[in-house]
Amino acid sequence: MKDLGDYSGPFDSNIRYEDFSKETLAKLVEEFAMALQILEGNWQRILRERFGDATTIEMGIEQWTRSTPRYHRRISNLLNIQGNNVESIFKALQFDPAFSPGFFDIEWQLADVNCGFFTVKNCGPLNAIEKEGKGYEVRICQELEPPAFAATVHYYNPRAKITPLKLPPRESPDDIACKWKITTE
């Protein structure tokens, strides 16, 4: 293991992730999550321009409900996240690349292993959508997000329930972005 802090030296045709330091890998993971946010944001804009809001939301729901269980299976296997309760779901959501701590400020409240709340205090995508000023946050947050989150929650427990307690629009940019409750039986 080389424990590199960056890749400023000569080209290495055999370089691997494990050649970098823990600190550099942590930063790289954050950049990968940011790249996902950029790709998703641009994809949404392209779809809206070509096909309109309704089709964009429909395609977004289909994309997230198909993809989320697939990548959550990989994440939970890698991190050995087992179980089907809220605690397990929260652990997995903490490492969902579409829910990156670098782009979201999230408060987690685990009431018990079968009930919990998460509050998104700051949401980068919501901030960007609100800045556009076209009201698209209502469609994204009220139509697309609930089934997308449900796909994740149901991957861990098909009988789990996720309920939005507060969704945009916000009265002020200082308000929380959203709040959700998850329960399992």
Secondary structure, 3 states (H helix, E strand, C coil): CCCECCCCCCCCCCCCHHHECHHHHHHHHHHHHHHHHHHHHHHHHHHHHHHCHHHHHHHHHHHHHHHHHHHHHHHHHHHCCCCCCHHHHHHHHCCCHHHCCCCEEEEEEEEECCEEEEEEEEEHHHHHHHHHCCCHHHHHHHHHHHHHHHHHHHHHCCCCEEEEEECCCCCCCCCCCEEEEEECC
